[in-house]
Amino acid sequence: MKIIYSHEDLLALEDPFEYEVGLPIRIRELPASVIEEELPDSREQLDRLLKEGYTLVIQKPLIPNPPVFAGLSVIAENTVMKLYVYEANHCEDALWDVLSENEYNQHWAYFLLKKSKVSDSNCLIRIKLKVR
């Protein structure tokens, strides 16, 4: 399923990621549109999207903190959650294992983001990630 939010739609939202992620994602300027798509996913699909320039964004509780997160950048945190970004051209085995183990954990959220140009205006593409 694909949903396209116009700039006006985005302005009407208090926080377009509020219900998916418990921490705010602060951006300097709203894009002209956001394309949201949910795809049945697999490891190969994730690797392909990472190679295409997508960034994996992961929200997880502060604890436990598997070693794979030690090398990831934290872009936001509060007293119970951290928001990480993973930028690479493939998913490491250890990260894939952690994502798979926590797929149904309601305190975890992960999705892919990419900035794109559509008709000479900025667009943000968001893909919800399902690891199985």
N, C-alpha and C positions, 0 to 999 in steps of 0.2 A: 504494500500500500504506500502511495506517495502523497504527501500533503505539501502544498506550497503556500507559505505565508508571505504576504506582501509587506512592504514597509509600513503601511497603515495598520495591517493586522498586528505587526510587532509592536507598534506604538501603543496599541490597545491593551497589550499584555503588560502586567507589572513586571514579571520576570519570565521570559519564555521557557526557561529550564527549571522553574521553581518546583514543579511537581515531579520531575524526574531526578533531580539532584538536590540534596539538602543544603548544599553550599552554593552561593551565587557565583556565576561566571561573569566577571566584569569585562565589558568590552567598551572601547572608547567611542565607537560609532556603530549604530545599527546598520546592518547591510540592507541593500535594496530588497532582498528577499531571502527567505530560508526555505530550503527544500528538505523535508523530513521524509525519510524512507526507512521501512523496516524490512530487512531481508533475512530469510532463513540462512544461517551462517554456518561456516565450517572453518577449520584451520586454514585451508587453502584460500578461501574467500577473504579471510582476515589478512593473510599475507599479501594477497593481490591488492587489496585496498590500501594497505600500508605502503606498498610500492608505488601506488598512484598518488601518494602525497597526503593521505589522511593521517590525522593524529588521533591516537587512542586516549580518551579521557576516562579515568577510573576514580570513582568515589568509593571509599571504604572506611570502616571504623578505625580508630587509632590503634586498637589492639584486637586481635593479634596482628603482628606486622611481619609477614614472611620476608626472608632475606632478599627476595627479588625486588622489593620496593626500595631498598637502600639506595639504589642508583637512579631512581626516578625523580624527576623534578616535582616539587609540591607547589601548586599554584594558589591554593587556598586551604585553610583549615580552621576548625573551631575546637571546642572542648571535647568533641566526640568523633569528629570525622576529618578526613583529609581528602583533598582532590589532587590527583596525580595526572601528569601527562606522560605519554609514552610515544616517542618519535623515533621510529626505526623503519627499515624496509622489510622486516619480518618479525614475527612474534616468537620470542624465546620460549623454549620448552617449559621452563620453570614458571613463566608468567601464564602460559596457556593452561598449565595444570592448576594454578591458583584460580584463574577465571572459571575454569570448568567446575572446580570444587564448590565455588560460591555462586553458581549461576542462579540458584533459587533462593539465595540469601537476600531478604528484602532490604538489608542495610547496605548492600552493594549496588552500584549502578555503573554501567560503562557504555560508551557510545563512541562513534567515530565522527570527527569534524574535519571539514576542509573548506578553505576559502576558494572561491572560483569567480571567474568573470562570465557573466551572462548578459549579452546585449550591452556591453560597455558599462555595466554596473556591477558592484560587488554583490556576491551571493555567498551564503554560508550553507554548506551541505551537511546534513546531520543524518547519520545512519545508526539506528539502534542495533546493538550487538547481541546476538543469541549464539552462545558457544556450542550448542548441540543441535 
